[in-house]
Amino acid sequence: MNNRLYISSKAFWDVDFDKLIEQAEKFPDYIIRKVFEYGTFNDVINTVNYFGKQKAIESLTSAGFLNEKTLHFVSVFFKIEKSNFKCCTNKQQRHFYSKRSKI
């Protein structure tokens, strides 16, 4: 792990960014997932360098939800089949019930 995480605040509009960066080692999953979904490409590279490739893969493949764009990017970026992501296996188990459904 590097000494400090250097990323933009772009993905972290909902938290105190300075405090988050000071305590980055306490929130790796949160930071990794937010950066991959909303950060810049440089943020992604710096996050992987800070936490390590294996931790990033672990965090992203175990995420309960990733949007389609992020899922595709992560799959290509790390060369991982989409079927290895928890969010893909959860998707197959979901059922859709419309308001008009009699169920």
C-alpha positions, -999 to +999 in steps of 0.1 A: +000+000+000+012+035-008+013+061+019-015+082+006-044+077-018-044+104-045-078+106-061-102+134-071-133+141-050-155+135-081-170+102-069-175+113-033-201+141-033-219+124-004-192+122+022-165+144+038-138+137+013-108+149+034-118+126+063-123+097+039-089+101+024-073+104+059-089+070+068-088+053+034-075+020+048-107+016+069-130+019+039-114+000+009-146-016-005-165+017-004-137+037-020-129+011-047-166+007-057-173+044-058-141+051-078-149+025-104-185+037-108-180+074-107-143+083-107-120+093-135-096+068-152-067+083-132-087+077-100-091+041-110-054+036-116-044+054-084-069+033-064-057+000-078-021+011-071-030+021-035-051-009-025-036-035-048-050-053-078-062-083-058-081-062-032-098-043-060-108-075-078-121-089-045-141-058-037-157-055-071-165-092-077-182-094-043-203-062-048-240-068-046-246-043-073-226-027-101-242-008-129-239-023-164-213+001-176-190-004-146-195-042-147-184-043-183-154-020-177-142-040-147-147-072-166-125-060-195-100-041-173-092-071-151-100-098-177-126-114-156-157-132-169-190-114-158-202-147-144-176-144-117-193-113-102-218-116-074-240-089-089-245-111-120-254-142-100-279-121-079-294-107-111-304-141-122-323-147-090-344-115-091-380-116-101-399-087-116-434-081-104-453-052-120-481-033-103-506-050-126-494-084-116-520-105-097-493-121-076 
